[in-house]
Amino acid sequence: MNEEIHSRLGRIEGLLQGIDKKLDGVEARQEKQDTRLRAVEQKSFLNSAVTASVVSVGVAIIKGKIGA
């Protein structure tokens, strides 16, 4: 009985170690995705700021020509 419990505990320990390794891999992939997403967000912010500025200048020019 004691050896059976010891054997089962060994298998459980092995399974937990395997799960731990897989979790480390998932965390690494998530960190890479977070890094890429931050870069995309920064580019998106810059692009939207530039676009908003260009549109504002365009509207100001059009208003000036129309006289509104």
Distance bins in CASP14 RR format, pairs under 12 A and 6 or more apart:
PFRMAT RR
TARGET T0000
AUTHOR 0000-0000-0000
RMODE 2
METHOD distances of the structure
MODEL  1
1 7 0 0 0 0 0 1 0 0 0 0 0
1 8 0 0 0 0 0 1 0 0 0 0 0
2 8 0 0 0 0 0 1 0 0 0 0 0
2 9 0 0 0 0 0 1 0 0 0 0 0
3 9 0 0 0 0 0 1 0 0 0 0 0
3 10 0 0 0 0 0 1 0 0 0 0 0
4 10 0 0 0 0 0 1 0 0 0 0 0
4 11 0 0 0 0 0 1 0 0 0 0 0
5 11 0 0 0 0 0 1 0 0 0 0 0
5 12 0 0 0 0 0 1 0 0 0 0 0
6 12 0 0 0 0 0 1 0 0 0 0 0
6 13 0 0 0 0 0 1 0 0 0 0 0
7 13 0 0 0 0 0 1 0 0 0 0 0
7 14 0 0 0 0 0 1 0 0 0 0 0
8 14 0 0 0 0 0 1 0 0 0 0 0
8 15 0 0 0 0 0 1 0 0 0 0 0
9 15 0 0 0 0 0 1 0 0 0 0 0
9 16 0 0 0 0 0 1 0 0 0 0 0
10 16 0 0 0 0 1 0 0 0 0 0 0
10 17 0 0 0 0 1 0 0 0 0 0 0
11 17 0 0 0 0 0 1 0 0 0 0 0
11 18 0 0 0 0 0 1 0 0 0 0 0
12 18 0 0 0 0 0 1 0 0 0 0 0
12 19 0 0 0 0 0 1 0 0 0 0 0
13 19 0 0 0 0 0 1 0 0 0 0 0
13 20 0 0 0 0 0 1 0 0 0 0 0
14 20 0 0 0 0 1 0 0 0 0 0 0
14 21 0 0 0 0 0 1 0 0 0 0 0
15 21 0 0 0 0 0 1 0 0 0 0 0
15 22 0 0 0 0 0 1 0 0 0 0 0
16 22 0 0 0 0 0 1 0 0 0 0 0
16 23 0 0 0 0 0 1 0 0 0 0 0
17 23 0 0 0 0 0 1 0 0 0 0 0
17 24 0 0 0 0 0 1 0 0 0 0 0
18 24 0 0 0 0 1 0 0 0 0 0 0
18 25 0 0 0 0 0 1 0 0 0 0 0
19 25 0 0 0 0 0 1 0 0 0 0 0
19 26 0 0 0 0 0 1 0 0 0 0 0
20 26 0 0 0 0 0 1 0 0 0 0 0
20 27 0 0 0 0 0 1 0 0 0 0 0
21 27 0 0 0 0 0 1 0 0 0 0 0
21 28 0 0 0 0 0 1 0 0 0 0 0
22 28 0 0 0 0 0 1 0 0 0 0 0
22 29 0 0 0 0 0 1 0 0 0 0 0
23 29 0 0 0 0 0 1 0 0 0 0 0
23 30 0 0 0 0 0 1 0 0 0 0 0
24 30 0 0 0 0 0 1 0 0 0 0 0
24 31 0 0 0 0 0 1 0 0 0 0 0
25 31 0 0 0 0 1 0 0 0 0 0 0
25 32 0 0 0 0 0 1 0 0 0 0 0
26 32 0 0 0 0 0 1 0 0 0 0 0
26 33 0 0 0 0 0 1 0 0 0 0 0
27 33 0 0 0 0 0 1 0 0 0 0 0
27 34 0 0 0 0 0 1 0 0 0 0 0
28 34 0 0 0 0 0 1 0 0 0 0 0
28 35 0 0 0 0 0 1 0 0 0 0 0
29 35 0 0 0 0 0 1 0 0 0 0 0
29 36 0 0 0 0 0 1 0 0 0 0 0
30 36 0 0 0 0 0 1 0 0 0 0 0
30 37 0 0 0 0 0 1 0 0 0 0 0
31 37 0 0 0 0 0 1 0 0 0 0 0
31 38 0 0 0 0 0 1 0 0 0 0 0
32 38 0 0 0 0 0 1 0 0 0 0 0
32 39 0 0 0 0 0 1 0 0 0 0 0
33 39 0 0 0 0 0 1 0 0 0 0 0
33 40 0 0 0 0 0 1 0 0 0 0 0
34 40 0 0 0 0 0 1 0 0 0 0 0
34 41 0 0 0 0 0 1 0 0 0 0 0
35 41 0 0 0 0 0 1 0 0 0 0 0
35 42 0 0 0 0 0 1 0 0 0 0 0
36 42 0 0 0 0 0 1 0 0 0 0 0
36 43 0 0 0 0 0 1 0 0 0 0 0
37 43 0 0 0 0 0 1 0 0 0 0 0
37 44 0 0 0 0 0 1 0 0 0 0 0
38 44 0 0 0 0 0 1 0 0 0 0 0
38 45 0 0 0 0 0 1 0 0 0 0 0
39 45 0 0 0 0 0 1 0 0 0 0 0
39 46 0 0 0 0 0 1 0 0 0 0 0
40 46 0 0 0 0 0 1 0 0 0 0 0
40 47 0 0 0 0 0 1 0 0 0 0 0
41 47 0 0 0 0 0 1 0 0 0 0 0
41 48 0 0 0 0 0 1 0 0 0 0 0
42 48 0 0 0 0 0 1 0 0 0 0 0
42 49 0 0 0 0 0 1 0 0 0 0 0
43 49 0 0 0 0 0 1 0 0 0 0 0
43 50 0 0 0 0 0 1 0 0 0 0 0
44 50 0 0 0 0 0 1 0 0 0 0 0
44 51 0 0 0 0 0 1 0 0 0 0 0
45 51 0 0 0 0 0 1 0 0 0 0 0
45 52 0 0 0 0 0 1 0 0 0 0 0
46 52 0 0 0 0 0 1 0 0 0 0 0
46 53 0 0 0 0 0 1 0 0 0 0 0
47 53 0 0 0 0 0 1 0 0 0 0 0
47 54 0 0 0 0 0 1 0 0 0 0 0
48 54 0 0 0 0 0 1 0 0 0 0 0
48 55 0 0 0 0 0 1 0 0 0 0 0
49 55 0 0 0 0 0 1 0 0 0 0 0
49 56 0 0 0 0 0 1 0 0 0 0 0
50 56 0 0 0 0 0 1 0 0 0 0 0
50 57 0 0 0 0 0 1 0 0 0 0 0
51 57 0 0 0 0 0 1 0 0 0 0 0
51 58 0 0 0 0 0 1 0 0 0 0 0
52 58 0 0 0 0 0 1 0 0 0 0 0
52 59 0 0 0 0 0 1 0 0 0 0 0
53 59 0 0 0 0 0 1 0 0 0 0 0
53 60 0 0 0 0 0 1 0 0 0 0 0
54 60 0 0 0 0 0 1 0 0 0 0 0
54 61 0 0 0 0 0 1 0 0 0 0 0
55 61 0 0 0 0 0 1 0 0 0 0 0
55 62 0 0 0 0 0 1 0 0 0 0 0
56 62 0 0 0 0 0 1 0 0 0 0 0
56 63 0 0 0 0 0 1 0 0 0 0 0
57 63 0 0 0 0 0 1 0 0 0 0 0
57 64 0 0 0 0 0 1 0 0 0 0 0
58 64 0 0 0 0 1 0 0 0 0 0 0
58 65 0 0 0 0 0 1 0 0 0 0 0
58 66 0 0 0 0 0 1 0 0 0 0 0
59 65 0 0 0 0 0 1 0 0 0 0 0
59 66 0 0 0 0 0 1 0 0 0 0 0
59 68 0 0 0 0 0 1 0 0 0 0 0
60 66 0 0 0 0 0 1 0 0 0 0 0
60 67 0 0 0 0 0 1 0 0 0 0 0
60 68 0 0 0 0 0 1 0 0 0 0 0
61 67 0 0 0 0 0 1 0 0 0 0 0
61 68 0 0 0 0 0 1 0 0 0 0 0
62 68 0 0 0 0 1 0 0 0 0 0 0
END
